[in-house]
Amino acid sequence: MSTAVKHHSPGFLAIVQDAKKRIREIDIEEYKRWRDAGEAGQLVDVREDHEWEAAHAAGAIHLSKGTIERDIEVTVPDKNARLVLY
């Protein structure tokens, strides 16, 4: 069985690089500090449906990677809201 390697277009890679400038990765300890300080924002579970159904973090909403682009503006209309995705 061969494994296909995905090669993304330069345009897509440029969009990803631009987005990464505005996205900050955190660890669970930082999230817990934000939560304890009341600054955690909205927790968003981006895993697949079956993973969400098996278990998810308390207070999280579910927007899988296949639907988040379509549904995020309706689900979280505040464009300044802090979103924490896992």
QUIWO-V488611 format. One line per field, one symbol per residue. burial: + if it has 16 or more other ideal C-beta (glycine too) atoms within 10 Angstrom, else -. A space follows every 10 residues. Layout:
burial=???
This chain:
burial=---------- ---------- ---------- +--------+ +++++++--- -+-------+ -++------- -----+---- --++--
